[in-house]
Amino acid sequence: MLVLTLCRKQLSADNSQLGWLWSTCRDCNAEAHRIAASQVSVVPGDGTFAP
């Protein structure tokens, strides 16, 4: 399948169960970490939110 990466490049990617194993460029990796760090997650069991 065709995908648009976080660094705005279009490429063909595997969409099977192992599809998440495709390689990541430095810019996409940095952006993925930035996005993950900015997400708010719920801490199970204590009813509080952690940034």
C-alpha angles and dihedrals in degrees: 000000000000117000136181110227127217088258089055098252120136116223143157113260136188112249097191126109089278094046093109088069094076116121124268127213120229093255094050091046092052092047092048090053091048091051093047092049091052095053121101115228132194116236105224117240104008100072094230132116124233123198 
